[in-house]
Amino acid sequence: MAPYPHLGAIAAFALVQSVAAHEHHDDKIPEGEGVSPDPIDTTLWIHILIQVLAFGLIIRSRWHVPLQALGALLAILGYFLGHAHGGRQFAPNIHASFATILMLLLLIQVLFGIYLKLHLERGIHGRIRRYFVFSHGVIGKAMPVVSWVQMLFGGITALGFCRNDHLGQCLAHFIMGSAFIGYGIILTILLLVGQNWLRRTGRSQEFFDSLLIAAWGCVNTFTEHRWGGPWVKNDLQHTSMGIVWWCAGLLGLWLSRKRDGRPKRNLIPALVILITGWAMSAHPQGLMLSTHVHTVFGYTLMAAGAARVVEISFVVRDKETVGEWSGGGDEANSWQYLTPFLLYASGFLFMGATEEEMTLLSNAHVSHVSYILILYSISFLLFLFVAMLLNLYASHAWPLDRTAATKKATDAVGGANGAPRERANGHLERRMRDAEEFELEGLMSDDEDGGDEGMGMKQSQST
């Protein structure tokens, strides 16, 4: 039966304790470093590929059970390989610690899935089933986020980055970069499959954007500087940027509703993105490579904000969508895809601009042009992946009526003599309207000039 492939994953998970007892050797790690200079061996590369496949690419669809079973088995296999590698050695790190939490979530999710698949609905099962359904859904929605975090931890650990004095800067870059990417994904979801949900909330998109901007601005205001200590490096710029965010966020919240309570679009979140991009493009850096990358990051973020302004003002004209939304994103204008993509690119550019990354690339004589093109390429691939997942979801949530779609296409392009039918119908309607106006004008002039006699003559002529 469908749930039984999960049992292999559960049995394998029982061996995790023996693997956890495995100790990594760290005798080759230099003093003060996080990794040894040895290369990454084949086993560790296989571990990386399997975990990316299991947690990053295995998707939910109508084949939910077999795909989740396959993903769980691959994750268990990758977990073991991560403890069986040779080559590069690693000091104690967050990636290894977080792996246990991730695997525990996977185990709980598998157990919930098996229980729900058994369809036990009598007695106490009927009363507690809804809690299992809710918990299964929450963990399922959280898995993409925690998986993304663990993959970031893996990349950081593999290079030995973000330790000691570099930790604060790493946190700022990876959290903010991930936030830009997450914002782009949310905009893509709302654009393609989320308009019905947005209407049900009775709020505009900018209400939620402004709320998050205000909250994030408050966090930045009080965390970018150690209050009571001296102002160092870019503390003042980071803190002032946080102040701008919460001030603009409050204004965006106020402008997101009309006087009668209906949702209203506004440009404040887009302006915040644009201003943030301008500030980051002028961010002082220690390396020329870092200066170039931060400049392009700022310009990309400015382009995202400008594209959003154009979209709201001129493409959708303060409406939620271009036309009547049908569930599958059919009415999305091509311009509306630009802002999410630029946010993806901004996120990758910012995550790839830490001090340690810039030093590594500068020492390897990698040009900023090559590096930025690679980051843009990754952004294109992520956008493709998100669009494919949303299209897969929409195809099952709102299946297309092929007959209606074919008729609509035929009506649009199948006019006489190869002319578009809509244009031909419009021309015919225009001629009929002109004829009706001419007849009405004649009746009105007869009434004014001839009175009752004219009306009698007209009636005799008509008979």
N, C-alpha and C positions, 0 to 999 in steps of 0.2 A: 504494500500500500504506500501512498505518497509520503507519509511522515517518517517511514522507517529508515530512509537514507540518513536522517538526522542522527540516528542512534550510533552510527559509526563515529560521528563527530563528538558525541557525548562520551563514548568510550575512550576516544583518543584524548579528550580533555582530562580524563581521570589521571593520565600520565603526566600532566603538567607539573605536578609537585616534584616528580623526580627530575624533570628538566630544570625547574626553578632552583634545585639544589646544585646545578652545574655552575661552576665558578669560571669566569673569564680571567685569563691570565693578563696581567698588566705590567709585567716586568720590563717590557720594551718601551713603555710610554715615558717620554722625557718629562723631567720635572716641570710642573706648571702647565702641561699640555693635556688635552682630552683624548687624544688618539696617538697611536704609534705611527711611525712613518711607513709601515708596511702597506702594500697595495691591498685593495679589496679582492678577496678570493672568489672563485666561482660559486661556492656554496652560498656566500653572502649575496652575490648578485641574483642567484635563483630565489633566495629569500625575499629580496626586494621586489622582483618581478611578480612572484606569487602573491605577496601581500597587496601590491597595487591592483592586481587583477581581482583578488577576493574582496577587498574593501572599497576599491575605487571604481570598478567596472561592472561587477555583478549586479544586475538591475532587477527591479520588481516589475513583473508583467503578468500575463495570464499563466505563465509557467513559474509562478511565484515559488511553489514548494520545491521543485527540482533545482531551480537556480539558487535558492537559499541553502539547500542541502549541499550543492556543489561549492558554494562560497564558504560554508562552514568547514567543509573538509579541507579546502585549500588553505584557509586561515590556520587550521590546526597544523597542517604540514609546514606552512611557512613559519609558524611559531617554533617548531622543533628545529628547523634549519637555522633560525636566528641564534640558536644556542649551540650549534654544532659546527660553526664555521672556523676556519683558521685565518691566517693572514693578519690583517689589521686588528689591533687590540684596542679596547675602549675602556676608559675609566667609568665608574658608576655614573649613570646618566638618566635623564627623564624619559627617554624612549623606552628603556628596559622597564622602568617602573610603571609607566602608563600602559604597557602591553598587557600586564596582568589585569588592569581595570577593563581594558577593551575586550579581552577574552572572556572575562566574567560577564560583561554585557551580552556578548555573543551567546554564551551558555544560557543565560536567562531568556534571551529572545528565542532560542531554539526550543527550550522547555515550554514556553508559552505557546509557541507555534504548534507543538505536538499536542498539547492539551486542547487547544481550540480545534485542531483538525479531527480530534476524536468525537467532537460534537456531543459532549456530555451535558445534557440540559435538564435532567430530572433532579429533584430534590435540591440539595445545597448547591449543586453545580449550576442550576438555573439562577440562583441568587448571586453567585460570585462570578459568573461568566462575563458579565459586562465589565467587571474590574480587570479581568485578564485581557479582554479586548482593548480596553483603554490603555493598559500598560504596554501591551504588544505594539500598539500604534505609536505611543510616545517613544519607546526605545527604537522602533523602526525609523522614526523621523529624526531621532538624535544620532543614529549611526553614521549618516554622511558627515555630520559635523565632527564627531569624535574621531572618525576615520581620517578626515582631513588634518586634524590636529596631530594625530599620530604619525601621518606621513611627513608632516613638517618636522616633527621631532626626529624622525628617522634621518632626514636629510641633514639636519643640524648636527646630529650625533655622528653621522658618517664623516663629516668634515672637521669635527672637533670645535665647532663654533659656539658662540654665545655663552662663554664661561667668564667668571670673574668680573672685570670692569665692563665687559661687552654685553652683559646680560640685559641691562636697561635699554640700550639702543636696539638690541635684537627684539625685545618685547615690543617696543614701539613700532618697528618696521613690520614685523610679522603680524601683529594684531591689526594695525591699520591697513596693511596690504590685504589681509584676509577680509577685512570689513568692506573694502572697495569691491573685491570679487564677490562677496556675499550680496552686496547691494545690487551689483549687476545681475546676479542670478535671480534675485527677487524681482527686479524689474522685468526680466525675461519671462518669469513665471506669470506675473500679473498681465503682461502684454499678450501672452499666448493662451493661457488657460485660466487666468484668475479674475477676469472681469465680472463674472457672476458673483463671486465671493465679495469683491470690492463693492458692488452695488448693494449686497445684503447688509454690509456693515453701515451703510449710510454715511460713509466718510470718503473723502477724496484721497488720492494717492499721496498728496503733499501733507496731509494730516499725519500719516504714519512716518513719512520722511522727516518732517519737522520734529516730531516727538523723539525720534532716535537721535537726530542732530542735537537737540537741546540736552538730552541725557548724556550723550558722548562729550559734548562741550563742557558740561559740569565735571565729568571725570577728568578731562584733560586739564581743566583749570587748576585743579588741586593735586594733580599727580605728576605733572611735568617738571615741577620744581620742589626741592626739599625745603619747605617753608621753615624759616628760622636760620637757614644757611645762606651762603653767598650765591649770587646769581652767576652761573657758569655757562660757557658755550652758548647754546641756542635756547636756554631756559625761557628767556623773555619772549622769544618768538613763538615757542610752543604754547606757552601759557596764554599769550594774547590771541593765538588762534583758537584756543578753547573758549575764550571769552566771546569771540565773534560767533562761534558755533551756537552757544546757548542763547545768546541775544537774538540771533537770526532765527533760531528754532522757535523761540517764543512768538516772534512775529509771524512765522509761517503757520503756527497753530491757530493764531487769531484770524488769519486771512483764509483759512481752509474751510470756513463755513459762511454761508450767506446770512442775511438778517432773519430769514424765515427758517434757518436751521439746515437747509439743503447744502450738500457738499459743493465746494468751490475750488477750482484749480488756482494755483499761484506759482510764482517763479522763484520764491525764496530759497528752496533747497537747491535749485539749479545755480543760483547766484552764489550760494555757500560753496558749492563744488568749484565754481569758476574762481572765486577768491582764494580758496585753498590751493588750487593749482598755481595761481600767480605767486602766492607766498612760497610754495615749495620750489618753484623754478628759480627763485632768487636765494635759496637756502645756501649759506656759505659752507663749503666743503674743503677738506684737506688735500684731496687728490684731484687731478684734472679729470680722470676717468669718472670719479664720483660726481663731480660738477656737471659733466655732460649727461650722465644718467639721470640725475635729479632734475636737470633742465628739461629733458624730454618727458620725464614723468610729470612735471608741472604743466607742460604744454598739452600733454594728453589729457590730464584732468581738466584743464581749461576748455579743451575741445569738447569733453563730455558735458560740462556745464552749458556751454554755448549751444550744443546740439539739443539739449533738453529745453532750453529757452525757445529755440526755433520750433521744436516739436509741439510744445504747449501753445505757443502763440499763433503759429501759422499752419501747422499740419492738422492738429485735432481741434484748434480754435476753442480752447478752454473746455472741451468735452473730454470724456474718458477715452473714447476711441474715435477712429475716423468715421466709421459707419456703424450699422447695427451688428453687434457682436454675435457670432453664431456658435461659439464654443471652441472652435479649433484654431483660432487666430487668423481666419481667412481675411479679416478686414484690417489687419495690421499693415500700416504703410511702411515701405522699405526704409524710410528715414528713421523710423522708430527703433530699428535694430542698431543704430549707430551708438546711442548712448550706452546701452549695456556692454557692447563690445569695448568701448573706450574705457569703461570702468574695469573690465577684466584686465585690459592692458595696463591700466594705472596700478592695479593691485600687484601684478607680477613685477612691474618695474620698481615699485617701492619695496617689495619683499626682497628683490635682488640687488638692493643698493645699500646693504649694511657695510660698516667699516671693514670687517674681515673679508667679506666677499669682494669688495673693491680692491683691497690689498692683494688678495690672491690673484685676481684677474690682471691687475696692473703688473705684478711680478711675472706673470705668464705672457705679458705683452699682447693681451687681447684688446682690440680696439672697441671703443664704445659703440660704433656702428654695428659690428658683428654681434655684440652682446645684446643690443636692443632689438635687432632683427630676430634673434632667437627667442627673446621674451615675447615679442609680438606673435611669433609662430605658435608658441605655447598658448597664447590667448585665443588665437583662431581655433586651435584644437579644442580648448575647453568650451568655447561658444558652440562649436559643432556638436560636442558631446551633450551639452545641456539642451540644445535644440532637438537633437535626436530623441532624448528621453522624453521631452515634453510632447513631441509629435507622437511617440509611442503611447503615452498616456492619453492624449486627446483622441487618438484613433479608437481606443477602447471605451473611453468615457462618452464621446460624442461621435459614434460611427456615421459616416457620410451616407446620404441617400443618393446612390449612384444614378437612379433614374431622374431625380430632380436636378442633380448637378449637370447631367447630360442635356436635359431640356433647357436649363438656364444658359449653358454654353451655346447651344444651338440658337436660342433666341437672340443671344448677343452678337453672333457672327454670321447667322444664316439668312440674311436678307436676299431679296431678288437680285439677279444679275451680279451676285458676289458682293453686294453692298451690305454693310452691317444692318441687321433687321431693326435694331433700336433706332438707328438714324432714319431709316425709311419710315418707321412708325411715327417718329417725331415729326417728320416732314408732312405726313398725311394728316396728323392731328392739327398741325399748324394751318393747313389749307382748310380743313373743316371749320376751325375756329374763325378764320377770316370770312368764310362764307356766312356763318351764323351772325357775325357782327355786321356784315353788309345788309342782310335781310332785316336785322333788328333796327338798323339805322333807317331803312326805308319805311318800316312800320311807324317809327317815331315821327318822321317828317310828314307822313300822311295824316297822322293824328293831329299834328299841330296846324297844318294848312287847311285841311278839308273838313275837320270836325266830324259831325255825324254823317254829313253827306258823303264825305270822302270814305268813311267807313262802310257806308251802304254800297258805294260804287266798288269798293274793294271786295265786298262780299259777293256782289253780282259777278265780278270778274272771276272770283275763285270758283263760283258754281259753273 
